[in-house]
Amino acid sequence: MEDENQGSPQSRPRSRRQMIEAQLSWVTSLILFFSTIYVTLRLDFLWIAFGIVSLSLYVLPIVTTRDPFKAIPWEMTALVSSPILLHISEGSRALSENLAWWDDLTALAFAFSLSTIGFLLTVELQMYTTVRMNGAFASFFVVMFTMAVSGFWQVGEYIGGLVTGNMLIDTNGEAMGVLVYASAGGIMIGLGYGAYLKVMGRERR
């Protein structure tokens, strides 16, 4: 029993760096949590689903290992939080009117929202299960996941517009533009996948 207690996650000594990284991860997860509450109050159903899925991916390794220090690395949590924050900022008239490029930047939020979820799925499989993927297959998975979910997302927005009477997609060109952004975002995240795992310290896996 004594040896078992000494090997438990809670009894293992943590370095200063691990403590700081864990705290940064918890802070960024709170940003994601409150952003999800905000879109929930606005009844923004697609982004509610995004927030719930992202939070589930964040909590899963903590619950599975019963170790709060097994949370997703803070930079990944920040990456998955940024799209929903950019989406929320779309309602800022000051930003939209004063920054000509802001609308294009917020359009990329959709692309990164899907690609980061695919990225998180592959990373969690690598970090917290016995499943292993080579870099090429993992990158391919992220790209295909992003493009596939993007198509379903467009259908959801169209059906939602029919139900609420507030069409979110005005033209076919706009829909195709979103798909192009999604494809580009998936490729960018997919290509960065292998590089990220190489620079990640082994103790963080």
Residue frames relative to the residue before (quaternion, step in Angstrom):
aa qw qx qy qz dx dy dz
M 1.0000 0.0000 0.0000 0.0000 0.00 0.00 0.00
E 0.6466 0.5319 -0.3210 0.4426 3.57 0.99 -0.84
D 0.6605 0.5019 -0.3109 0.4639 3.58 0.97 -0.87
E 0.6308 0.5398 -0.3321 0.4476 3.55 1.09 -0.76
N 0.6550 0.5091 -0.3117 0.4633 3.57 1.01 -0.81
Q 0.6535 0.5207 -0.3226 0.4446 3.55 1.01 -0.78
G 0.7172 0.4388 -0.2545 0.4779 3.56 1.14 -0.60
S 0.4558 0.6911 -0.4585 0.3230 3.59 1.23 -0.02
P 0.6341 -0.5652 0.3634 0.3827 3.60 -1.13 0.63
Q 0.6699 0.5271 -0.3114 0.4200 3.57 0.99 -0.83
S 0.7120 0.4687 -0.2640 0.4513 3.60 1.13 -0.62
R 0.5292 0.6381 -0.4190 0.3704 3.59 1.21 -0.17
P 0.4680 -0.6752 0.4818 0.3049 3.61 -0.91 0.81
R 0.2196 -0.7729 0.5860 0.1052 3.55 -1.05 0.83
S 0.4220 -0.6914 0.5258 0.2599 3.52 -0.99 0.84
R 0.6675 -0.4944 0.3712 0.4150 3.54 -1.28 0.32
R 0.6414 0.5267 -0.3239 0.4542 3.58 1.00 -0.81
Q 0.6525 0.5091 -0.3188 0.4620 3.59 0.94 -0.84
M 0.6336 0.5297 -0.3290 0.4578 3.58 1.01 -0.79
I 0.6734 0.4930 -0.2983 0.4631 3.59 0.89 -0.94
E 0.6703 0.4996 -0.3047 0.4563 3.58 0.90 -0.91
A 0.6433 0.5132 -0.3256 0.4656 3.59 1.01 -0.76
Q 0.6600 0.5066 -0.3099 0.4602 3.58 0.95 -0.85
L 0.6311 0.5144 -0.3294 0.4781 3.59 1.03 -0.74
S 0.6387 0.5232 -0.3234 0.4623 3.57 1.03 -0.78
W 0.6574 0.5050 -0.3138 0.4630 3.59 0.95 -0.84
V 0.6436 0.5233 -0.3252 0.4541 3.59 0.99 -0.81
T 0.6885 0.4672 -0.2916 0.4719 3.59 0.86 -0.91
S 0.6122 0.5322 -0.3591 0.4616 3.60 1.11 -0.54
L 0.6126 0.5314 -0.3493 0.4694 3.60 1.11 -0.61
I 0.6059 0.5397 -0.3507 0.4675 3.59 1.08 -0.70
L 0.6565 0.4978 -0.2999 0.4809 3.57 0.96 -0.87
F 0.6438 0.5383 -0.3175 0.4416 3.58 0.98 -0.86
F 0.7162 0.4351 -0.2628 0.4782 3.59 0.80 -0.99
S 0.5966 0.5417 -0.3654 0.4660 3.60 1.12 -0.53
T 0.6390 0.5150 -0.3203 0.4731 3.57 1.05 -0.76
I 0.6226 0.5225 -0.3394 0.4734 3.58 1.02 -0.73
Y 0.6434 0.5397 -0.3213 0.4377 3.58 0.97 -0.86
V 0.7043 0.4362 -0.2808 0.4846 3.60 0.82 -0.93
T 0.5812 0.5628 -0.3752 0.4524 3.59 1.19 -0.46
L 0.6558 0.4987 -0.3058 0.4771 3.57 0.97 -0.84
R 0.6826 0.4571 -0.2771 0.4984 3.59 1.15 -0.58
L 0.3595 -0.7529 0.4682 0.2910 3.58 1.35 -0.09
D 0.3085 0.7310 -0.5284 0.3021 3.54 0.98 0.93
F 0.2181 -0.8784 0.4052 0.1292 3.51 0.51 1.33
L 0.6528 0.5158 -0.3375 0.4403 3.60 0.90 -0.80
W 0.7059 0.4360 -0.2660 0.4907 3.58 0.97 -0.82
I 0.5297 0.5735 -0.4122 0.4697 3.58 1.24 -0.30
A 0.6554 0.5061 -0.3038 0.4712 3.57 0.94 -0.92
F 0.6360 0.5260 -0.3287 0.4592 3.58 0.99 -0.83
G 0.6760 0.5024 -0.2964 0.4504 3.58 0.89 -0.92
I 0.6616 0.5059 -0.3106 0.4581 3.57 0.94 -0.88
V 0.6546 0.5027 -0.3154 0.4683 3.58 0.93 -0.87
S 0.6631 0.5102 -0.3073 0.4533 3.59 0.92 -0.89
L 0.6636 0.4908 -0.3028 0.4765 3.58 0.95 -0.87
S 0.6231 0.5366 -0.3408 0.4556 3.58 1.05 -0.72
L 0.6535 0.5000 -0.3076 0.4778 3.57 1.01 -0.82
Y 0.6357 0.5256 -0.3277 0.4606 3.58 1.11 -0.65
V 0.7232 0.4564 -0.2478 0.4552 3.57 0.87 -0.99
L 0.5582 0.6692 -0.3830 0.3064 3.59 1.03 -0.78
P 0.7154 0.4279 -0.2990 0.4645 3.67 0.67 -0.88
I 0.6116 0.5470 -0.3558 0.4473 3.60 1.10 -0.62
V 0.6850 0.4738 -0.2792 0.4779 3.57 0.93 -0.94
T 0.6578 0.5341 -0.3129 0.4291 3.57 0.94 -0.89
T 0.7701 0.3415 -0.1777 0.5086 3.57 0.89 -0.93
R 0.2869 -0.7726 0.5004 0.2654 3.58 1.31 -0.34
D 0.5796 0.5339 -0.3732 0.4897 3.52 1.07 0.87
P 0.3500 -0.7684 0.4921 0.2118 3.64 -0.42 1.16
F 0.6216 0.5471 -0.3444 0.4424 3.59 1.21 -0.37
K 0.5895 0.5466 -0.3687 0.4666 3.58 1.30 0.02
A 0.3173 0.7514 -0.5129 0.2677 3.57 1.20 0.44
I 0.6452 -0.5069 0.3990 0.4095 3.54 -1.26 0.46
P 0.5786 -0.5896 0.4226 0.3729 3.65 -0.95 0.74
W 0.6089 -0.6237 0.3529 0.3401 3.54 -0.98 0.90
E 0.6486 0.5262 -0.3458 0.4276 3.61 0.97 -0.72
M 0.6310 0.5083 -0.3312 0.4835 3.57 1.15 -0.58
T 0.6378 0.5171 -0.3253 0.4691 3.57 1.02 -0.78
A 0.6362 0.5114 -0.3254 0.4773 3.58 1.04 -0.75
L 0.6403 0.5331 -0.3222 0.4494 3.57 1.02 -0.80
V 0.7094 0.4437 -0.2707 0.4760 3.57 0.91 -0.87
S 0.6369 0.5229 -0.3297 0.4607 3.61 1.21 -0.41
S 0.5992 0.6279 -0.3601 0.3420 3.58 1.04 -0.72
P 0.6525 0.5207 -0.3619 0.4150 3.67 0.84 -0.71
I 0.6814 0.4758 -0.3079 0.4632 3.59 0.89 -0.84
L 0.6156 0.5249 -0.3482 0.4737 3.60 1.13 -0.58
L 0.6438 0.5027 -0.3177 0.4816 3.58 1.01 -0.77
H 0.6275 0.5296 -0.3371 0.4605 3.57 1.03 -0.73
I 0.6420 0.5157 -0.3201 0.4685 3.58 0.97 -0.85
S 0.6692 0.5227 -0.3028 0.4327 3.58 0.98 -0.83
E 0.4839 0.6687 -0.4398 0.3540 3.61 1.22 -0.23
G 0.6605 0.5152 -0.3074 0.4515 3.56 1.18 -0.54
S 0.5438 0.6144 -0.4056 0.4029 3.60 1.26 -0.02
R 0.3199 -0.7711 0.5216 0.1762 3.57 -0.39 1.21
A 0.6191 0.5623 -0.3503 0.4216 3.59 1.01 -0.77
L 0.6771 0.4796 -0.2976 0.4722 3.58 0.93 -0.87
S 0.6745 0.5110 -0.3020 0.4390 3.58 0.91 -0.91
E 0.7159 0.4580 -0.2603 0.4582 3.59 1.00 -0.81
N 0.7533 0.4202 -0.2155 0.4578 3.59 0.98 -0.81
L 0.7467 0.2980 -0.1854 0.5650 3.59 1.18 -0.46
A 0.3438 -0.7857 0.4776 0.1909 3.55 -0.29 1.27
W 0.7193 0.4541 -0.2519 0.4615 3.57 1.07 -0.71
W 0.4543 0.7278 -0.4380 0.2686 3.60 1.24 -0.15
D 0.6421 0.5301 -0.3326 0.4428 3.59 0.99 -0.79
D 0.6379 0.5093 -0.3293 0.4746 3.58 1.04 -0.72
L 0.6407 0.5247 -0.3249 0.4568 3.56 1.02 -0.78
T 0.6781 0.4781 -0.3003 0.4705 3.58 0.93 -0.84
A 0.5809 0.5699 -0.3791 0.4405 3.60 1.15 -0.52
L 0.6313 0.5311 -0.3292 0.4594 3.58 1.11 -0.64
A 0.5022 0.6608 -0.4257 0.3605 3.59 1.21 -0.38
F 0.6358 0.5304 -0.3327 0.4514 3.57 0.98 -0.79
A 0.6594 0.5163 -0.3113 0.4491 3.56 0.91 -0.93
F 0.7125 0.4484 -0.2681 0.4684 3.58 0.83 -0.95
S 0.5746 0.5855 -0.3875 0.4204 3.60 1.12 -0.52
L 0.7058 0.4384 -0.2651 0.4893 3.57 0.95 -0.81
S 0.6897 0.4904 -0.2966 0.4426 3.59 0.85 -0.92
T 0.6493 0.5055 -0.3360 0.4583 3.60 1.02 -0.65
I 0.6070 0.5260 -0.3657 0.4702 3.60 1.08 -0.59
G 0.6521 0.4935 -0.3137 0.4825 3.58 0.96 -0.83
F 0.6250 0.5374 -0.3196 0.4674 3.56 1.07 -0.78
L 0.6639 0.5035 -0.3021 0.4631 3.57 0.93 -0.90
L 0.6238 0.5455 -0.3451 0.4407 3.57 0.98 -0.77
T 0.7019 0.4571 -0.2788 0.4697 3.57 0.85 -0.93
V 0.6558 0.5108 -0.3215 0.4535 3.60 0.96 -0.81
E 0.6614 0.4956 -0.3214 0.4621 3.60 0.94 -0.81
L 0.6077 0.5292 -0.3585 0.4713 3.57 1.05 -0.62
Q 0.6727 0.4944 -0.2865 0.4701 3.57 1.02 -0.82
M 0.7507 0.4428 -0.2207 0.4378 3.56 0.88 -0.98
Y 0.8351 0.2585 -0.0776 0.4793 3.58 0.89 -0.91
T 0.7229 0.3237 -0.2549 0.5547 3.61 1.22 0.16
T 0.5990 -0.5637 0.4277 0.3748 3.54 -1.34 0.01
V 0.4634 0.6738 -0.4518 0.3566 3.60 1.26 -0.02
R 0.0602 -0.7925 0.6068 0.0113 3.56 -0.98 0.88
M 0.0718 -0.7763 0.6258 0.0257 3.57 -1.03 0.86
N 0.4105 -0.6578 0.5504 0.3096 3.54 -1.11 0.57
G 0.6999 -0.5147 0.3000 0.3939 3.54 -1.21 0.50
A 0.6520 0.5321 -0.3243 0.4320 3.58 0.97 -0.85
F 0.6840 0.4744 -0.2962 0.4684 3.59 0.89 -0.90
A 0.6392 0.5277 -0.3309 0.4511 3.59 0.97 -0.82
S 0.6492 0.5064 -0.3141 0.4727 3.58 0.97 -0.82
F 0.6405 0.5189 -0.3148 0.4705 3.58 0.99 -0.85
F 0.6384 0.5340 -0.3233 0.4504 3.59 0.98 -0.85
V 0.6547 0.5162 -0.3161 0.4527 3.59 0.91 -0.91
V 0.6700 0.4990 -0.3042 0.4578 3.59 0.89 -0.92
M 0.6979 0.4663 -0.2808 0.4655 3.60 0.82 -0.97
F 0.6159 0.5388 -0.3437 0.4607 3.59 1.04 -0.74
T 0.6625 0.5173 -0.3016 0.4500 3.56 0.92 -0.93
M 0.6927 0.4761 -0.2836 0.4616 3.58 0.85 -0.94
A 0.6577 0.5154 -0.3155 0.4496 3.59 0.99 -0.82
V 0.6965 0.4563 -0.2813 0.4770 3.57 0.81 -0.98
S 0.5840 0.5796 -0.3705 0.4310 3.58 1.10 -0.63
G 0.6448 0.5181 -0.3193 0.4625 3.58 0.99 -0.81
F 0.6670 0.4824 -0.2999 0.4821 3.57 0.92 -0.88
W 0.6117 0.5593 -0.3428 0.4421 3.59 1.08 -0.75
Q 0.6504 0.5153 -0.3130 0.4620 3.58 0.98 -0.85
V 0.6326 0.5142 -0.3252 0.4792 3.58 1.02 -0.78
G 0.6457 0.5244 -0.3157 0.4565 3.59 1.00 -0.83
E 0.6560 0.5000 -0.3127 0.4711 3.58 0.97 -0.82
Y 0.6449 0.5192 -0.3246 0.4574 3.60 1.01 -0.78
I 0.6687 0.4817 -0.2983 0.4814 3.60 0.91 -0.91
G 0.6368 0.5284 -0.3255 0.4575 3.58 1.00 -0.81
G 0.6422 0.5231 -0.3179 0.4614 3.57 1.04 -0.75
L 0.6437 0.5157 -0.3211 0.4654 3.57 1.03 -0.77
V 0.6784 0.4966 -0.2913 0.4564 3.57 0.99 -0.84
T 0.7718 0.3657 -0.1872 0.4854 3.59 0.83 -0.98
G 0.4337 -0.7003 0.4633 0.3268 3.58 1.18 -0.42
N 0.6362 0.4791 -0.3261 0.5094 3.58 1.30 0.16
M 0.1823 -0.8262 0.5262 0.0855 3.55 0.07 1.31
L 0.2792 -0.7795 0.5447 0.1331 3.55 -0.71 1.13
I 0.7276 0.3116 -0.1975 0.5783 3.57 1.23 -0.42
D 0.2319 -0.8215 0.5101 0.1055 3.58 -0.40 1.22
T 0.8204 0.0809 0.0014 0.5661 3.60 0.90 -0.88
N 0.6292 -0.5173 0.4185 0.4017 3.54 -1.31 0.29
G 0.6121 0.5636 -0.3437 0.4353 3.56 1.09 -0.72
E 0.6437 0.5136 -0.3202 0.4684 3.57 1.02 -0.78
A 0.6466 0.5143 -0.3178 0.4652 3.57 0.99 -0.83
M 0.6651 0.4916 -0.3043 0.4726 3.57 0.95 -0.85
G 0.6081 0.5559 -0.3510 0.4450 3.58 1.08 -0.68
V 0.6427 0.5112 -0.3175 0.4741 3.57 1.01 -0.83
L 0.6516 0.5131 -0.3181 0.4593 3.59 0.98 -0.81
V 0.6273 0.5238 -0.3323 0.4709 3.58 1.07 -0.73
Y 0.6379 0.5138 -0.3212 0.4753 3.59 0.98 -0.84
A 0.6553 0.5187 -0.3133 0.4509 3.57 0.96 -0.90
S 0.6505 0.5086 -0.3162 0.4672 3.57 0.96 -0.84
A 0.6599 0.5048 -0.3067 0.4644 3.58 0.94 -0.90
G 0.6542 0.5115 -0.3130 0.4610 3.58 0.97 -0.85
G 0.6506 0.5182 -0.3160 0.4565 3.57 0.98 -0.83
I 0.6561 0.5035 -0.3105 0.4686 3.57 0.98 -0.83
M 0.6487 0.5233 -0.3226 0.4487 3.60 0.95 -0.86
I 0.6936 0.4517 -0.2787 0.4870 3.57 0.86 -0.97
G 0.6365 0.5438 -0.3327 0.4341 3.58 0.99 -0.80
L 0.6725 0.4859 -0.2954 0.4737 3.57 0.94 -0.87
G 0.6891 0.4828 -0.2829 0.4605 3.57 1.08 -0.68
Y 0.4665 0.7138 -0.4264 0.3018 3.57 1.26 -0.28
G 0.7133 0.4603 -0.2721 0.4530 3.57 0.69 -1.09
A 0.6465 0.5229 -0.3216 0.4530 3.57 0.97 -0.84
Y 0.6412 0.5354 -0.3308 0.4390 3.58 0.99 -0.80
L 0.6867 0.4774 -0.2967 0.4610 3.58 0.85 -0.91
K 0.6267 0.5438 -0.3454 0.4385 3.60 1.09 -0.62
V 0.7273 0.4163 -0.2492 0.4854 3.59 0.96 -0.82
M 0.5491 0.6057 -0.4069 0.4076 3.60 1.22 -0.30
G 0.4739 -0.6820 0.4821 0.2791 3.56 -0.86 0.96
R 0.5751 -0.6170 0.4106 0.3463 3.58 -1.03 0.78
E 0.6423 0.5425 -0.3367 0.4240 3.60 1.04 -0.68
R 0.6508 0.5098 -0.3218 0.4616 3.60 1.22 -0.32
R 0.5910 0.5968 -0.3684 0.3985 3.59 1.21 -0.17
